[in-house]
Amino acid sequence: MTMDRPYTVFDIAQRGMSAQMVRMNAAASNLANAGTVAASEQEAYRPLRPVFAQDLDKATGLSTVNVREVVRENTAPTQRYDPGHPLADANGNVWISPVDENAEMVEMLEGSRQYQNIVEALTTTKQLMLDTLRLK
């Protein structure tokens, strides 16, 4: 998706912030579903992963990011024998979501840090613009 006008620092920041929000929301969804149990392998929760794509502005050489899609990982859930569980199948098995809570916390922390970095860059840009206006 190319814009009709050249990118500004605000366009780039907005897209970066949006991408990090999608990243953090996916991690939050994964954490919320960690350890969930299903009656079959097909019904088990699979972690979400955003797929990012570069968007290059050929006029300026600047690039930014787009979220192309959010997909489910193809990670197999863990099978556990638990015949007393209400969701157990005929063989007494339940299927547990394959969410690595530590990896999701790292993903959430990294997304949060990247988001904060963009906010700081915008704050600096705003201050530089104000300082420039004061010089005139």
N, C-alpha and C positions, 0 to 999 in steps of 0.2 A: 504494500500500500504506500504509494508515493504521494507526497503533499504537492499542492499546486504552487506553493511558495517555498523559498528556502527555509530550512530549519532555523529556529532561534534556540538560544540556550534554554528557554522555558519549554519549548516543544520537546527537546531532548530530555530535560529533567522530568517532565510530566510522563513521558513514556517509560523512562527508567523507574520512576516511582510506581507506576501502574504495574509494571512487570514484577517488581519486588512484592507488591501487595498480592498478586496472583500466587507468587511463590510461597509467601507466608500463609495465605489462606489454604493452599494445598497441604502444606505441612500441618496446619491446625486441624484440617479434616482428617489427615492420616493419624495424628495423635489422638483425636477424639475416637477413632475407630480401632486403636491399638488393642489387641486382645479380644476383640469381638469374636463371637462364636457363630458358626452357621451350620445348617444341617447337611450341606453338601459342599464339595469343592467349588462348584460353579457359583454358588451363592455367597461364598466368602468374600469379604471386603478385600480389594486390591488397592495398594497405595496410588495416589494421584501424582502425576508429574507434569509440570508445565513444559511445553516445547517452545523455545524462543527462536526468533529469526531476526537477522540483521536487516535493517532498512537503510539503504545508502542514498544520500542526496548527492547525485552526480554533479549538480551545479556548484556545491560548496565543498564536497568531499567529506562532509560530516555524516556520521551514521548514528543510528539509534536502534532501539530494540522493539520488536513486536512480539506479543504472545500469539504464536501460530495456533496452538490448541492445547488442551489439557487432556492427557491420556492416562489410562490405567496401566500400571506395571503388569508385566506378565509373570510375576513371582508366584510360585506355588504356595498355597496356605499350608500350615502345619496340621497334620492329622494327629488327633489324640483319642485314645480309647477312653471313653467315659460313658459307659452304658446307662448310668443313672441320670445323665443330663437330659432335659426335656427335648433338646434338638438332636439327640443322638440318632443316627441312622439305624437300619436293620442290623448292622454289624456292631453297633455300639460306639461308632466313631463320630466325633465332631471335628469341625474344621476351624482353625484359628487364623485370623488375619495375619499376613506376613509383614507387619509393620515393625521396623526397627526404631524404637522410641529414641534411642541415643542419636541416631542419624537424623531423625526428624527434628530433634531439638537443635542440632548443629545447623540444619537447613533453616530453621526459624531464626536462629541467632544471626546467621550470615545474611539472610534477607533483611533483617532489622538493621544490621550495621550498614548495609549498602543503601538502604532507604535513608538512614540518618546522614550518610555521606553526601547524598544528593541534596538533602535539605541544607546542609552546611554549605555546599557549593552555591546553591541558590541565594542563601543569606549573604555570602561573600559577593556574589554578582550584584545583588541589590545594593549593597553598601558601596561598591565601586561605581555603580551608576549614579548614586546620590552624590558621591564625592566628585564625580565628573561634572555633574550639573552645578555644583557649588563653585567650581573653578571658573565658570563662564560669567 
